[in-house]
Amino acid sequence: MVANSSNNEICVVLGASHAGVNFAFSLRREGWNGAIILFDSDPELPYHRPPLSKTYLTNGDDIEKNLLKPAESYKKEGISLRLGTTVSTINREAHTITLEDGDVQPYDKLVIATGARPIIPPIPSIDTSKNVFPIRTAKDITHIRSALEQSEDNRIVIVGGGYIGLEAAASLKKIGAHVTVLEREERVLARVTAPEMSHFFQELHTENGVPILTAKDVKAIETQKKYYEVLCTDGSRYKADIILIGCGIRVNKELAEEAGLDIENGIRVNSMACTNDTDIYAIGDCTFHYNPHYDRFIRLECVQNAVDQAKVAAAAICGKEPIYDAIPWFWSDQYDIKLQMVGLSEGYDRVLVRKESNRDKCFSIWYFKGDTLLAVDAVNNAKAYVYGTKFIKSGEKIDTSKLVDSSIEFKPANLLAE
């Protein structure tokens, strides 16, 4: 490890999104004196991704209003940006990376923050249809905006009812589009939340004029004279001027895999974000890392994890011994609803719902395994999110009868089991 790096040492970062950018600035703060070089295939200055399916999709702002850091910040900290540049290989023995144009860049430390890319399902004609877009990059949103401007009817079909698809549906409905969501599973958000929450969001979108149709497996896209038709295996058809794909993501692990790094549902790293090569670290969506609280390896797709792992890796490279021990948290904004989630609900065997009797659309879902609280989903309820975080971290036992009784004042002291 490098306690005090020399001026001629080089740290190369592959990926300039939340993980890579936060790592670069954290590394400088931790005392790294050498060069820091950020590579990314995206030509835009690094930007916030969460607003892409929300405000950035609808407000018409330029990407400059959505940047992670202003351009001058990189210059001030001596961080070099190599944007619009694709890395083709990692040579661990030579301590170099090779770019697509053949240039070779040496490194002393390498950090992989390559994130993920959208899954494009193998649907006939999906790659050749003019107005079929994923929702992942600023370029994707620019294309969607342009298509909306040229569309007469603004009929949009979204394939996939995960958080990205639902957020995009809510955003597009706000600006007057006619949106239909097609979900392959029996309910939306089936892999990440309880049936009660799935039902709530299905009803929310229905109330706002967005049909969410489940058990819809798209088998083809047909091009008609002035529109497309989305065909499902049950024989149903849906007209669309624009088709958005929100079918999840695939980890960008190929560079690491080809370099011989350990891969298991992502790039496997230890508690300090280090791979099986002591000079190579990995952070963010692409990593499979150990979480001490849940006592298992996990892969997370969230900004919180990207930022936390970035800080851990920066400290580790500079000779410290940090341990990643964060409780994951997430959020989603749809219409007038703010959903805040903390913890991981996988493995739950009991779900409890607390409804706040004095507020409309204000409730929380609590996931338990036995007496242990695993996670909380809070709808328009910051208190539930904060209290859930406290109980998950502390491991204190909750009196579940008090938890679901809205007549009892909602505060931690009142919820503890005796």
C-alpha positions in Angstrom: 0.0 0.0 0.0 1.0 3.6 -0.6 1.3 5.6 2.5 2.6 8.7 0.7 2.6 8.5 -3.0 5.4 10.0 -5.0 4.7 12.6 -7.7 5.6 10.2 -10.5 3.1 7.5 -9.5 -0.1 7.1 -11.6 -3.6 6.1 -10.6 -5.8 5.2 -13.6 -9.5 5.1 -13.2 -11.8 3.3 -15.7 -15.2 4.9 -15.6 -16.1 8.5 -14.8 -19.6 8.3 -13.2 -20.4 8.5 -9.5 -17.9 5.9 -8.4 -15.0 7.0 -10.5 -15.4 10.7 -10.0 -15.9 10.5 -6.2 -12.9 8.2 -6.0 -10.6 10.6 -7.8 -11.4 13.5 -5.6 -11.3 11.3 -2.4 -7.9 10.0 -3.5 -6.5 13.5 -3.8 -7.9 14.4 -0.4 -6.3 11.3 1.1 -2.9 12.6 0.1 -2.1 11.0 -3.3 0.5 13.2 -4.9 0.8 11.5 -8.3 -1.2 11.7 -11.4 -4.9 10.7 -11.5 -6.4 9.9 -14.9 -10.1 9.2 -15.5 -11.1 7.3 -18.7 -14.7 7.0 -19.9 -16.3 6.2 -23.2 -19.0 8.8 -22.6 -17.9 12.1 -24.2 -19.9 14.3 -21.7 -18.4 15.8 -18.6 -19.4 13.4 -15.8 -23.0 13.9 -14.7 -25.6 12.7 -12.2 -27.5 9.7 -13.4 -30.5 9.5 -11.1 -32.2 12.6 -12.6 -32.0 11.1 -16.1 -35.3 9.3 -15.7 -36.8 12.1 -13.7 -36.3 15.9 -14.0 -33.6 15.7 -16.7 -36.0 13.8 -19.0 -38.7 16.5 -18.7 -37.2 19.9 -18.0 -35.1 20.5 -21.1 -31.9 21.5 -19.3 -28.5 21.0 -20.8 -26.3 18.4 -19.2 -24.1 21.2 -17.9 -26.8 21.8 -15.2 -26.5 18.2 -14.1 -22.7 17.8 -13.7 -21.1 15.9 -10.8 -18.3 18.5 -10.7 -17.6 21.6 -12.8 -14.8 21.3 -15.3 -12.6 23.7 -13.3 -12.7 21.4 -10.3 -10.8 18.7 -12.1 -8.1 21.1 -13.2 -7.8 22.5 -9.7 -7.2 19.0 -8.2 -4.9 17.9 -11.0 -7.3 15.2 -12.3 -7.1 14.4 -16.0 -10.2 13.5 -17.9 -10.0 11.3 -21.0 -13.6 11.3 -22.1 -15.0 9.7 -25.2 -12.2 7.1 -24.9 -12.7 3.4 -24.9 -10.3 1.0 -23.0 -9.8 -2.3 -24.8 -7.5 -4.3 -22.5 -5.8 -4.5 -19.1 -2.3 -5.9 -18.9 -1.7 -6.8 -15.3 1.9 -8.0 -15.7 3.0 -4.8 -17.5 0.8 -2.6 -15.4 -0.7 -0.9 -18.4 -4.0 -0.4 -20.2 -4.4 -0.3 -23.9 -6.9 2.0 -25.5 -9.1 1.2 -28.5 -6.8 3.4 -30.7 -3.8 1.4 -29.7 -2.3 3.9 -27.2 -0.9 2.4 -24.0 -1.2 4.0 -20.6 0.9 2.7 -17.7 -0.5 2.7 -14.1 0.8 2.0 -10.6 -2.8 1.6 -9.2 -5.8 0.8 -11.3 -9.4 1.4 -10.2 -12.2 -0.2 -12.2 -15.5 1.7 -12.0 -17.0 0.6 -15.3 -20.6 0.3 -13.9 -23.2 -1.4 -16.1 -25.1 -1.1 -19.3 -28.8 -1.6 -20.1 -30.0 -5.0 -21.0 -31.5 -5.0 -24.5 -33.7 -8.1 -24.7 -33.5 -10.3 -27.8 -36.7 -9.1 -29.4 -36.8 -9.2 -33.2 -36.4 -5.7 -34.8 -35.5 -4.1 -31.4 -32.0 -3.0 -32.6 -33.2 -1.6 -35.9 -36.3 0.3 -34.9 -35.6 4.0 -35.2 -37.3 5.1 -32.0 -36.3 2.4 -29.5 -34.2 3.7 -26.7 -32.7 2.5 -23.4 -32.7 4.9 -20.4 -29.1 5.0 -19.2 -27.0 7.9 -20.5 -27.4 11.6 -21.3 -27.2 10.6 -25.0 -30.2 8.3 -24.5 -32.3 11.1 -23.0 -31.3 13.5 -25.8 -32.6 11.0 -28.3 -35.8 10.5 -26.4 -36.4 14.3 -26.2 -35.8 14.6 -29.9 -38.2 11.8 -30.7 -40.8 13.4 -28.5 -40.4 16.7 -30.4 -41.0 15.0 -33.7 -43.8 12.7 -32.6 -47.4 13.7 -33.4 -49.2 11.5 -30.9 -46.5 10.9 -28.2 -47.6 7.3 -27.7 -44.9 5.7 -25.6 -44.6 2.0 -24.6 -42.1 1.3 -21.8 -40.9 -2.3 -21.8 -40.1 -3.1 -18.1 -41.8 -2.1 -14.9 -38.8 -1.7 -12.7 -37.9 1.6 -10.9 -36.3 3.2 -14.0 -39.3 2.3 -16.2 -41.8 3.6 -13.6 -39.9 6.8 -13.0 -39.7 7.5 -16.8 -43.5 6.7 -17.1 -44.3 9.3 -14.4 -42.0 11.9 -15.9 -43.3 11.5 -19.4 -47.0 11.5 -18.3 -46.3 14.9 -16.6 -45.4 16.4 -19.9 -48.4 15.1 -21.7 -47.3 11.8 -23.2 -49.6 8.8 -23.5 -47.7 6.0 -21.7 -48.2 2.3 -21.4 -45.9 0.1 -19.3 -45.5 -3.6 -20.2 -44.1 -5.8 -17.4 -43.1 -9.5 -18.0 -43.6 -10.6 -14.4 -46.9 -11.0 -12.6 -46.4 -7.8 -10.7 -44.1 -4.7 -11.0 -41.0 -4.5 -8.9 -41.4 -8.3 -8.2 -37.7 -8.9 -7.6 -37.1 -6.0 -5.2 -40.2 -5.3 -3.1 -43.2 -6.9 -1.4 -46.6 -7.4 -3.1 -48.1 -4.6 -1.1 -45.6 -2.1 -2.6 -46.1 -3.5 -6.1 -49.9 -3.0 -5.7 -49.5 0.5 -4.4 -47.4 1.6 -7.5 -49.7 -0.2 -9.9 -52.6 1.8 -8.4 -50.6 5.0 -8.4 -49.9 4.9 -12.1 -53.4 3.8 -12.9 -54.8 6.8 -11.0 -52.5 9.1 -13.1 -53.6 7.6 -16.4 -50.7 5.3 -17.0 -51.8 1.6 -17.6 -49.4 -0.9 -16.2 -50.0 -4.3 -17.8 -48.3 -7.3 -16.2 -47.6 -10.8 -17.5 -46.8 -9.1 -20.8 -43.8 -10.8 -22.5 -42.8 -8.8 -25.6 -42.0 -11.1 -28.5 -41.6 -8.6 -31.5 -41.7 -5.0 -32.6 -43.4 -4.4 -36.0 -42.8 -1.3 -38.0 -46.0 0.1 -39.5 -46.2 3.1 -41.9 -46.5 5.8 -39.2 -46.0 3.9 -35.9 -44.7 0.7 -34.3 -46.6 -2.2 -32.8 -45.3 -4.0 -29.8 -46.5 -7.6 -29.9 -46.7 -9.8 -26.8 -46.8 -13.6 -26.6 -50.4 -13.5 -25.4 -51.4 -12.0 -28.8 -52.0 -8.4 -27.5 -50.6 -5.5 -29.5 -49.8 -1.9 -28.5 -49.2 1.0 -30.8 -46.2 3.3 -30.1 -44.4 6.2 -31.6 -41.5 5.7 -29.1 -40.4 2.6 -27.3 -38.3 2.7 -24.1 -36.5 -0.3 -22.7 -36.2 -0.6 -19.0 -35.3 -4.3 -18.5 -32.5 -4.0 -16.1 -28.7 -3.8 -16.4 -25.7 -6.0 -17.3 -22.5 -5.5 -15.4 -19.5 -4.2 -17.4 -17.1 -6.9 -16.2 -15.5 -8.0 -19.5 -12.2 -6.0 -19.1 -11.7 -7.4 -15.6 -12.7 -10.9 -16.6 -10.3 -10.9 -19.6 -7.5 -9.7 -17.3 -8.0 -12.7 -15.0 -9.6 -10.9 -12.0 -12.1 -12.9 -9.9 -15.6 -12.6 -11.2 -18.7 -13.6 -9.3 -21.9 -11.7 -10.0 -19.6 -8.8 -10.7 -15.9 -8.1 -9.9 -15.2 -9.7 -6.6 -13.5 -7.3 -4.1 -12.6 -7.5 -0.4 -13.8 -5.1 2.4 -11.3 -2.5 1.1 -12.6 -2.7 -2.5 -9.4 -4.5 -3.6 -9.5 -7.3 -6.2 -7.3 -10.4 -6.2 -4.6 -8.2 -7.7 -3.3 -5.9 -5.0 -2.7 -3.1 -7.5 -6.3 -3.2 -8.9 -9.4 -2.0 -7.1 -13.0 -2.0 -8.2 -15.9 0.1 -7.0 -19.6 0.8 -7.7 -22.2 -1.1 -9.7 -19.7 -3.5 -11.2 -18.6 -5.0 -7.9 -19.5 -8.0 -5.8 -18.5 -7.1 -2.3 -18.9 -8.3 1.2 -21.3 -6.5 3.5 -20.6 -7.3 7.2 -24.1 -6.3 8.4 -25.8 -8.9 6.2 -22.9 -11.3 6.4 -22.8 -12.1 2.7 -21.5 -10.8 -0.6 -23.8 -8.5 -2.6 -23.9 -6.4 -5.7 -25.7 -3.1 -5.5 -26.9 -0.6 -8.1 -27.0 2.7 -6.3 -25.2 6.0 -5.9 -24.8 5.4 -2.1 -22.7 2.3 -2.7 -20.7 3.9 -5.4 -19.7 6.9 -3.2 -19.0 4.8 -0.1 -16.8 2.3 -2.0 -15.0 5.2 -3.7 -14.0 6.6 -0.3 -13.0 3.2 1.0 -10.8 2.5 -2.0 -9.1 5.9 -1.9 -8.3 5.5 1.8 -7.0 2.0 1.2 -4.7 3.0 -1.6 -3.2 5.7 0.6 -2.2 3.3 3.3 -5.2 3.3 5.6 -7.3 0.3 6.5 -11.0 1.3 6.1 -13.7 -1.3 6.2 -16.9 -1.0 4.0 -19.8 -1.5 6.4 -22.6 0.6 5.0 -26.3 -0.1 5.2 -27.6 0.3 1.6 -30.2 2.9 0.8 -32.1 3.9 -2.3 -34.9 6.2 -3.4 -37.4 6.7 -6.2 -39.5 9.7 -7.1 -42.8 9.2 -9.0 -45.5 11.9 -9.3 -45.9 13.3 -5.8 -44.5 10.2 -4.2 -41.1 9.9 -2.6 -40.1 6.3 -1.9 -37.1 5.9 0.4 -35.7 2.5 1.0 -33.0 1.3 3.5 -31.6 -2.2 3.9 -31.9 -5.3 1.8 -35.2 -7.3 2.1 -33.9 -10.5 0.5 -34.7 -13.5 2.7 -37.6 -11.8 4.6 -40.3 -14.1 6.0 -42.7 -11.5 7.4 -43.9 -8.1 6.1 -45.6 -5.5 8.3 -47.3 -2.3 7.1 -47.6 0.8 9.1 -50.1 3.4 7.8 -50.1 7.0 9.2 -53.8 7.7 9.8 -53.5 11.5 9.6 -51.8 11.6 6.1 -52.8 10.4 2.7 -50.4 8.1 0.9 -48.0 8.0 3.8 -47.0 4.5 5.0 -44.1 2.2 5.5 -43.4 -1.5 4.8 -41.1 -3.3 7.3 -39.3 -6.5 6.3 -38.4 -9.0 9.0 -36.6 -12.3 9.2 -37.8 -13.7 12.4 -37.4 -10.9 14.9 -34.6 -9.2 12.9 -35.4 -6.1 10.8 -33.9 -6.4 7.3 -35.3 -3.4 5.4 -37.8 -0.6 5.3 -39.6 0.9 2.4 -41.1 4.3 3.3 -43.6 6.2 1.2 -43.7 9.9 1.9 -42.5 9.1 5.3 -39.0 10.3 6.2 -39.5 9.3 9.8 -40.0 5.7 8.9 -36.8 5.8 6.8 -34.8 7.4 9.6 -36.1 5.1 12.3 -35.7 2.0 10.1 -32.1 2.9 9.5 -31.5 3.3 13.2 -33.1 -0.1 14.1 -31.3 -1.9 11.3 -27.9 -0.6 12.4 -28.5 -1.1 16.1 -30.1 -4.5 15.8 -32.6 -3.5 18.6 -35.8 -5.6 18.7 -39.1 -4.0 17.7 -42.4 -4.5 19.3 -44.3 -5.3 16.1 -47.7 -4.8 17.6 -46.8 -1.2 18.5 -45.2 -0.7 15.1 -48.4 -1.3 13.2 -50.6 0.6 15.6 -50.9 4.1 14.2 -52.5 5.4 17.4 -49.1 5.0 19.1 -46.8 8.0 18.6 -44.3 7.1 16.0 -40.9 7.4 17.6 -38.1 4.8 18.4 -38.6 4.8 22.2 -42.2 3.7 21.7 -41.4 0.9 19.3 -38.8 -1.0 21.3 -39.6 -4.5 22.6 -39.6 -4.8 26.4 
